[in-house]
């Protein structure tokens, strides 16, 4: 017999329902992305900027999806109960990590055809032949090994995503129960180990190797901090959006749940800033030309304005807005701060990637925007598809009722 508490929990969990606005938004973004990308792709002068824009969009979508999977697994690893009501949102954003894997294929093709796209210097035999340093890095920085590493990374990430997301969904029909929760908890430490190693090397491969003569031992942590903060911002935007549209009941996700999301946003804003400043300070203080040129380039020729805007969007504005307890409990404030953080991640990727394509200074053109819009639109479509098939809350989780009662 179904108890009154179980009935109430089921009612609050909601039901799968397609989102027409999300579908329209995704189709609009994809259409705009295609229209802007095609001219750049088929023009000799625009291919390099297109390739760098593609890398920017790829790493943006990848960061949100994989970072969301990190939050799902962290929930299981720590046996957190308060976050059960928002875990399905995390799973919804993590499930399309396969899409980022699909987007890796054109990126790999651009590396193979590097003579046309001019994305990575180490993939140009002519440049490598005249540079002893790049020749020394050849055993690691070569096209076959680069592609192989990417395929292995995505094989692991997609496998973990399927395990955790399917494990949670299997509980919705009442068949899996607590057994699925225990299985997911048991695999969580393994994922965290794999995550730490693969994110570090992915950051080196896709972003740091754009400037193959430069190196930073803290760069992997910088990438980690960026995707963790960005994915949490995406989770917050999605959660508030579902609240505002009535897909999730305000009795399910309360101001106390929102406060915890805001507290994590605040904490990881500080963490990202600490890592970013540590990297800058150590390189600048060391004053070694083989390291400092990377920062010098980003403080000259108009890039200084981008650097200052990045500090404002990723640190100062979120930090001061989220200082108060009231702001952390306010859905509207969290929504707009999270959107700012997402925009800050795009600017951060622009700051990391585009100086290699635009040595004369920053410019904002349609050639680099198209692939970002296309991939963002495809990602939104996958999220809307998930939302149309599954409940917005993990209604079969044995700890959902306790999460619904959470209060500070």
C-alpha positions as CSV (number, residue, x, y, z in Angstrom):
1,X,0.0,0.0,0.0
2,X,1.3,3.5,-0.9
3,X,1.6,5.8,2.1
4,X,0.6,9.4,2.2
5,X,4.2,10.5,2.4
6,X,5.1,8.4,-0.7
7,X,2.2,10.0,-2.6
8,X,3.3,13.5,-1.6
9,X,6.9,12.7,-2.6
10,X,5.7,11.4,-6.0
11,X,3.6,14.5,-6.6
12,X,6.5,16.9,-5.8
13,X,8.8,14.9,-8.0
14,X,6.9,16.0,-11.1
15,X,6.6,14.2,-14.4
16,X,8.4,14.2,-17.7
17,X,7.2,16.9,-20.0
18,X,8.7,18.3,-23.2
19,X,9.9,21.9,-23.1
20,X,8.9,23.8,-26.3
21,X,10.8,27.0,-25.4
22,X,14.0,25.0,-24.9
23,X,13.5,23.2,-28.2
24,X,13.0,26.4,-30.0
25,X,16.0,28.0,-28.3
26,X,18.2,25.0,-29.2
27,X,17.0,25.0,-32.9
28,X,17.6,28.8,-33.1
29,X,21.1,28.5,-31.7
30,X,22.0,25.6,-34.1
31,X,20.6,27.4,-37.1
32,X,22.5,30.6,-36.2
33,X,25.6,28.6,-35.6
34,X,25.4,26.9,-38.9
35,X,24.8,30.1,-40.8
36,X,27.7,31.8,-39.2
37,X,30.1,28.8,-39.4
38,X,29.7,27.8,-43.1
39,X,31.2,31.0,-44.6
40,X,34.2,30.8,-42.2
41,X,34.7,27.1,-42.8
42,X,34.9,27.5,-46.6
43,X,37.1,30.6,-46.7
44,X,40.9,30.4,-46.5
45,X,41.2,33.4,-44.3
46,X,38.5,32.3,-41.8
47,X,39.4,28.7,-41.1
48,X,42.0,29.4,-38.3
49,X,39.6,31.6,-36.4
50,X,36.8,29.1,-37.0
51,X,39.0,26.3,-35.6
52,X,39.8,28.3,-32.5
53,X,36.1,29.2,-32.0
54,X,35.3,25.5,-32.4
55,X,37.8,24.7,-29.7
56,X,36.2,27.3,-27.5
57,X,32.6,25.9,-28.0
58,X,33.8,22.4,-27.6
59,X,35.6,23.0,-24.2
60,X,32.6,25.1,-23.0
61,X,30.1,22.2,-23.6
62,X,32.6,19.6,-22.4
63,X,33.2,21.5,-19.2
64,X,29.5,21.9,-18.3
65,X,28.7,18.2,-19.0
66,X,31.8,16.7,-17.3
67,X,31.6,19.1,-14.4
68,X,28.0,18.2,-13.8
69,X,29.0,14.6,-13.7
70,X,31.5,15.5,-11.0
71,X,28.8,17.0,-8.9
72,X,26.6,13.9,-9.4
73,X,29.4,11.7,-8.2
74,X,30.4,14.0,-5.4
75,X,26.9,13.7,-4.1
76,X,27.2,9.9,-3.9
77,X,30.7,9.9,-2.6
78,X,29.8,12.1,0.4
79,X,26.4,10.5,1.0
80,X,24.8,14.0,0.7
81,X,21.1,14.1,1.3
82,X,20.2,17.7,0.9
83,X,21.2,17.6,-2.8
84,X,19.0,14.7,-3.8
85,X,16.3,17.2,-5.0
86,X,18.8,18.9,-7.4
87,X,20.7,15.8,-8.4
88,X,18.5,15.0,-11.3
89,X,19.3,18.5,-12.7
90,X,22.9,17.6,-12.4
91,X,22.3,14.3,-14.2
92,X,20.3,16.1,-16.9
93,X,23.3,18.3,-17.6
94,X,25.9,15.4,-17.3
95,X,24.1,12.9,-19.6
96,X,25.1,14.7,-22.9
97,X,28.8,14.2,-22.2
98,X,28.6,11.8,-25.2
99,X,27.8,14.9,-27.3
100,X,31.1,16.5,-26.3
101,X,32.7,13.2,-27.4
102,X,30.9,13.6,-30.8
103,X,32.3,17.1,-31.1
104,X,35.8,15.8,-30.5
105,X,35.7,14.0,-33.8
106,X,35.8,17.3,-36.0
107,X,38.4,18.7,-33.6
108,X,40.6,15.6,-34.2
109,X,40.0,16.1,-38.0
110,X,41.2,19.7,-37.8
111,X,44.4,18.5,-36.1
112,X,44.9,16.0,-38.9
113,X,44.3,18.8,-41.4
114,X,46.3,21.3,-39.4
115,X,47.8,22.8,-42.6
116,X,44.4,24.2,-43.4
117,X,43.1,25.1,-39.9
118,X,46.4,26.2,-38.1
119,X,45.1,25.2,-34.7
120,X,48.2,23.6,-33.0
121,X,51.8,24.5,-33.8
122,X,53.0,21.1,-32.7
123,X,50.9,19.5,-35.5
124,X,52.8,21.5,-38.2
125,X,55.8,19.4,-39.3
126,X,57.5,22.5,-40.8
127,X,57.4,24.4,-37.5
128,X,58.5,21.3,-35.5
129,X,61.4,20.6,-37.8
130,X,62.9,24.0,-37.0
131,X,62.3,24.0,-33.2
132,X,64.4,21.8,-31.0
133,X,62.0,22.3,-28.0
134,X,59.0,21.0,-30.0
135,X,61.1,18.1,-31.3
136,X,61.8,17.2,-27.7
137,X,58.0,17.2,-26.9
138,X,57.2,15.2,-30.1
139,X,56.8,11.8,-28.2
140,X,53.8,13.3,-26.4
141,X,52.6,16.1,-28.7
142,X,51.9,14.2,-31.9
143,X,48.6,13.8,-33.8
144,X,48.0,10.0,-33.4
145,X,48.7,10.1,-29.6
146,X,46.6,13.3,-29.2
147,X,43.6,11.6,-30.8
148,X,44.1,8.4,-28.9
149,X,44.2,10.2,-25.6
150,X,41.0,12.0,-26.4
151,X,39.2,8.8,-27.4
152,X,40.3,7.1,-24.2
153,X,39.2,10.1,-22.1
154,X,35.7,10.2,-23.7
155,X,35.4,6.4,-23.5
156,X,35.9,6.7,-19.7
157,X,33.7,9.7,-19.2
158,X,30.8,8.4,-21.3
159,X,31.0,5.0,-19.5
160,X,30.8,6.6,-16.1
161,X,28.0,9.0,-17.1
162,X,25.9,6.1,-18.4
163,X,26.5,4.2,-15.2
164,X,25.5,7.0,-12.8
165,X,22.7,8.5,-14.8
166,X,21.1,5.1,-15.7
167,X,21.5,4.0,-12.1
168,X,19.5,6.9,-10.9
169,X,16.9,6.6,-13.6
170,X,16.5,2.9,-12.8
171,X,15.2,3.9,-9.4
172,X,12.3,6.0,-10.8
173,X,10.2,2.9,-11.6
174,X,10.8,1.5,-8.1
175,X,12.8,-1.5,-9.4
176,X,16.4,-0.6,-8.3
177,X,15.9,1.0,-4.9
178,X,18.7,1.3,-2.4
179,X,20.8,-1.2,-4.2
180,X,21.5,1.2,-7.1
181,X,22.5,3.9,-4.6
182,X,25.0,1.5,-3.0
183,X,26.5,0.6,-6.4
184,X,26.9,4.2,-7.4
185,X,28.5,5.0,-4.1
186,X,31.0,2.1,-4.4
187,X,32.2,3.3,-7.9
188,X,32.4,7.0,-6.9
189,X,36.1,6.9,-5.6
190,X,37.2,5.3,-8.9
191,X,35.5,8.0,-10.9
192,X,37.2,10.8,-8.8
193,X,40.6,9.3,-9.4
194,X,40.0,9.0,-13.2
195,X,38.4,12.5,-13.3
196,X,41.5,14.1,-11.6
197,X,43.9,12.5,-14.1
198,X,41.9,12.8,-17.3
199,X,40.9,16.5,-16.7
200,X,44.5,17.4,-16.1
201,X,45.7,15.8,-19.3
202,X,42.7,17.0,-21.3
203,X,43.5,20.6,-20.2
204,X,47.1,20.2,-21.2
205,X,46.2,18.6,-24.6
206,X,43.4,20.9,-25.7
207,X,44.3,24.3,-24.1
208,X,47.9,24.5,-22.8
209,X,49.4,22.9,-26.0
210,X,48.0,25.8,-28.0
211,X,51.2,27.5,-26.8
212,X,53.5,24.4,-26.9
213,X,56.6,26.2,-25.7
214,X,54.8,27.3,-22.5
215,X,54.1,25.2,-19.4
216,X,52.4,25.6,-16.0
217,X,52.3,22.9,-13.4
218,X,49.1,24.4,-12.0
219,X,47.2,24.6,-15.3
220,X,45.3,21.3,-14.7
221,X,43.9,22.6,-11.4
222,X,43.0,25.9,-13.2
223,X,41.0,24.0,-15.7
224,X,39.4,21.9,-12.9
225,X,38.4,25.0,-11.0
226,X,36.9,26.6,-14.1
227,X,34.7,23.6,-15.2
228,X,33.5,22.9,-11.6
229,X,32.4,26.5,-11.1
230,X,30.8,26.7,-14.5
231,X,28.9,23.4,-14.2
232,X,27.6,24.5,-10.8
233,X,26.4,27.7,-12.4
234,X,24.7,25.8,-15.1
235,X,23.0,23.5,-12.5
236,X,21.8,26.7,-10.7
237,X,20.4,28.3,-13.8
238,X,18.6,25.1,-14.8
239,X,17.2,24.6,-11.2
240,X,15.9,28.1,-11.0
241,X,14.5,27.9,-14.5
242,X,12.6,24.7,-13.6
243,X,11.3,26.4,-10.5
244,X,10.1,29.4,-12.4
245,X,8.3,27.3,-15.0
246,X,6.7,25.1,-12.3
247,X,8.5,22.0,-13.5
248,X,9.9,21.7,-9.9
249,X,7.7,22.6,-7.0
250,X,8.9,25.4,-4.7
251,X,8.0,23.0,-1.9
252,X,10.7,20.6,-3.2
253,X,13.6,23.0,-3.8
254,X,13.3,25.5,-1.0
255,X,15.4,28.6,-0.2
256,X,17.5,26.4,2.1
257,X,18.5,24.2,-0.9
258,X,19.2,27.3,-2.9
259,X,21.4,28.6,-0.1
260,X,23.6,25.6,-0.4
261,X,24.0,26.0,-4.1
262,X,24.9,29.7,-3.5
263,X,27.4,28.7,-0.9
264,X,29.1,26.3,-3.3
265,X,29.1,29.0,-6.0
266,X,30.7,31.4,-3.5
267,X,33.3,28.9,-2.4
268,X,34.4,27.8,-5.9
269,X,34.5,31.4,-7.1
270,X,37.2,32.0,-4.4
271,X,38.9,28.7,-5.3
272,X,39.1,29.6,-9.0
273,X,40.4,33.0,-8.2
274,X,43.0,31.6,-5.8
275,X,44.3,29.2,-8.4
276,X,44.2,31.8,-11.2
277,X,46.2,34.3,-9.0
278,X,48.6,31.6,-7.8
279,X,49.4,30.7,-11.4
280,X,49.9,34.4,-12.4
281,X,51.9,35.4,-9.3
282,X,54.3,32.5,-9.5
283,X,55.0,33.0,-13.2
284,X,55.3,36.7,-12.9
285,X,57.5,36.6,-9.8
286,X,59.7,33.9,-11.3
287,X,60.3,36.2,-14.3
288,X,61.5,33.4,-16.5
289,X,61.0,34.3,-20.2
290,X,60.0,30.8,-21.2
291,X,57.0,31.1,-18.7
292,X,56.2,34.9,-18.5
293,X,55.7,35.5,-22.2
294,X,52.3,33.8,-21.9
295,X,51.1,36.3,-19.3
296,X,52.8,39.3,-21.0
297,X,50.9,38.5,-24.2
298,X,47.6,38.6,-22.3
299,X,48.4,42.0,-20.7
300,X,49.2,43.8,-24.0
301,X,47.5,44.9,-27.3
302,X,44.0,45.1,-25.9
303,X,44.1,41.8,-23.9
304,X,44.5,43.7,-20.7
305,X,40.8,44.8,-20.9
306,X,39.8,41.2,-21.4
307,X,41.9,40.2,-18.4
308,X,40.3,42.9,-16.2
309,X,36.8,42.0,-17.4
310,X,37.5,38.3,-16.6
311,X,38.5,39.2,-13.1
312,X,35.3,41.2,-12.6
313,X,33.0,38.5,-14.1
314,X,34.7,35.5,-12.4
315,X,35.6,37.0,-9.0
316,X,34.7,40.5,-7.9
317,X,31.0,40.7,-8.9
318,X,30.0,37.1,-7.8
319,X,32.1,37.5,-4.6
320,X,30.5,40.7,-3.4
321,X,27.0,39.8,-4.6
322,X,27.1,36.3,-2.9
323,X,28.6,37.6,0.4
324,X,25.2,38.0,2.0
325,X,23.0,35.1,3.2
326,X,19.9,36.7,1.7
327,X,21.5,36.7,-1.8
328,X,22.3,33.0,-1.5
329,X,18.7,32.2,-0.8
330,X,17.3,34.4,-3.6
331,X,16.5,32.5,-6.8
332,X,16.6,35.6,-9.0
333,X,20.0,36.7,-7.6
334,X,21.4,33.2,-8.0
335,X,20.1,33.0,-11.6
336,X,21.7,36.2,-12.8
337,X,25.0,35.6,-10.9
338,X,25.2,32.1,-12.5
339,X,24.5,33.5,-15.9
340,X,27.4,35.9,-15.3
341,X,29.7,33.0,-14.3
342,X,28.7,31.1,-17.5
343,X,29.5,34.2,-19.6
344,X,32.8,34.5,-17.6
345,X,33.7,31.0,-18.6
346,X,33.3,31.8,-22.2
347,X,35.4,34.9,-21.7
348,X,38.0,32.8,-19.9
349,X,38.2,30.3,-22.8
350,X,38.5,33.3,-25.2
351,X,41.4,34.6,-23.0
352,X,43.1,31.1,-23.1
353,X,42.5,30.3,-26.8
354,X,42.2,33.3,-28.9
355,X,45.6,35.1,-28.3
356,X,47.1,32.3,-30.4
357,X,44.7,33.1,-33.3
358,X,44.7,36.9,-32.9
359,X,48.2,38.0,-32.1
360,X,47.4,41.6,-33.0
361,X,44.8,41.9,-30.2
362,X,41.3,40.8,-29.4
363,X,38.5,41.1,-32.0
364,X,34.9,39.7,-31.7
365,X,33.9,38.4,-35.1
366,X,31.2,36.0,-36.4
367,X,33.8,33.5,-37.5
368,X,34.5,32.4,-34.0
369,X,31.0,32.8,-32.7
370,X,29.3,30.4,-35.1
371,X,30.7,27.1,-33.7
372,X,30.0,28.2,-30.1
373,X,26.3,28.8,-30.9
374,X,26.0,25.6,-32.8
375,X,27.4,23.4,-30.0
376,X,25.5,25.3,-27.3
377,X,22.3,24.8,-29.2
378,X,22.9,21.1,-29.7
379,X,23.7,20.7,-26.0
380,X,20.4,22.6,-25.0
381,X,18.5,20.3,-27.4
382,X,19.9,17.2,-25.6
383,X,19.0,18.7,-22.2
384,X,15.4,19.4,-23.4
385,X,15.2,15.9,-24.8
386,X,16.2,14.4,-21.4
387,X,13.6,16.7,-19.7
388,X,10.9,15.4,-21.9
389,X,11.7,11.8,-21.0
390,X,12.4,11.8,-17.3
391,X,11.1,13.4,-14.1
392,X,12.9,16.6,-13.0
393,X,13.5,15.0,-9.5
394,X,15.1,11.7,-8.7
395,X,11.7,10.4,-7.4
396,X,12.9,6.8,-6.8
397,X,15.9,7.7,-4.6
398,X,15.3,6.3,-1.1
399,X,16.7,9.5,0.4
400,X,14.5,11.9,-1.5
401,X,12.0,12.3,1.3
402,X,14.7,13.3,3.7
403,X,16.1,15.8,1.1
404,X,12.6,17.3,0.8
405,X,12.6,17.9,4.6
406,X,16.0,19.6,4.6
407,X,16.3,22.9,6.4
408,X,19.1,25.0,7.8
